[in-house]
């Protein structure tokens, strides 16, 4: 008999559902998945294929390392030269460096910009290789030479397709929007680059086209974008805490490229450091050269006057009774000549100070005043640091403004000291001249030619001593410049494995 009771029917349905839910045990689930085994096999195969394609297409990353030592400014050539040329101003302090400052400069954009320019890194060459492009670097059969490297380029990406291994006269330029035929080794207009020449490497070209590929992908970046891209691969840090040794690493898609860039970074840094130091010496040499020309002309005039007087008066001898006074006068004149040399040097320095506008002061002009030389040395050292700060900071930066205020205060002290020294020298000169005049008055019985000759000879001595002194300083400055060193010393050039360490 059929049961039509709704309540009993609801209970029966509930029991059926509970039995169904209880029946979904582990065995049932396994049976369901085993029935769809081919779906899981397909998914695993697809995942492995995608991973393999990703690994195949991703460029490999190679790491190279180098280490440099930041030099102690108290040791090295600068210190040894200071003992050899103790009167040369400005030797000490030229190589003053700070480890953190050198670390910042080594990884700066300006250094990397110089590396990109010297190595032409804004041009990259790639070989197609089944769904990927391998960078050729120095193995490229072609390379591009811009007609004017100083003109910035917008950037472009295009393919250079070769007709055959024997055809070294022309190639086909092909990009997304244009295709045309161009000659090799001749100046042409390339979109995104401008006037440039596509050069070939004959031996590499024939082997590449015959054995590898009939095309090369060229990627040209503008200089700033290339600088940013290559700067991202550079890293530097202290080798050890509280150490003066810096550890540099570079990551690139080629081991040789990473090593070349790392070595060039160190070379570019050294070049810029030496140029910065030599700027002070160049200013000193220019100042000394100008004074040599002026004093040389004055000395020639004095020599001509002396020669004319001697040829007019065949014999000029001081009178016997005035010999003792003349000897005393001569000693005073020697002292006077030394004081006048110093007075002229101070006068020239003050004329330079009046027109100075944040440029270095001449350091090696022979001023015999330790206080003034020390002030000039501190000013040039501060100016060197000020110029470095301006290179990597804004001119309105508080640090730059504070440094400028310090330079202004140093310059005021130099002006005050120079004026005080010149005043003291003038007093000594006036006193010696008065004594010399008194002694000369006691030889009134001597002829006027004796006095004239003495005056001309004294003037000749002054100018001759000054001329010889300037020549000596010029030679010493030239020696200093030839021995200028960088702030760091290379410990280990770029080195590392030739196996990739990861994928980009």
Protein Blocks (a to p, Z undefined) as FASTA:
>chain_A
ZZfbfklmmmmmmmmmmmmmmmmcfklmmmmmmmmmmmmmmmmmmmmmmmmmmmmmpccd
dddddddddddfkgcjklmmmmmmmmbghkaojlgccfklmmmmmmpmklmmmmmmmnop
mbccdddeehiacdfklmpfbdcddfblmlccfbicdddddfbfklmkbccdddfkbccd
ddehiacddehklpcdddddfklmmmmmmmmogcdcdddddfklmmmmmmmmpccddfbg
hiabdcdddddfbfklmmmmmmmmmmmmmmmmmmmmmmmmmmmmmmmmmmmmmmmmmmmm
mmmmmmmmmmmmmbacddfklmmmmmmmmmmmmmmmmmmmmmmmmmmmmmmmmmgghiac
dfbgopacfklmmmmmmmmmmmmmmmmmmmmmcfkbmklmmmmmmmmmmmmmmmmmmmmm
mmmmmmmmmmmmmmmmmmmmmmmmpcfklmmmmmmmmmmmmmmmmmmmmmmmmmmmmmmm
mmpccfbdcfbdcdddfbdfbdZZ
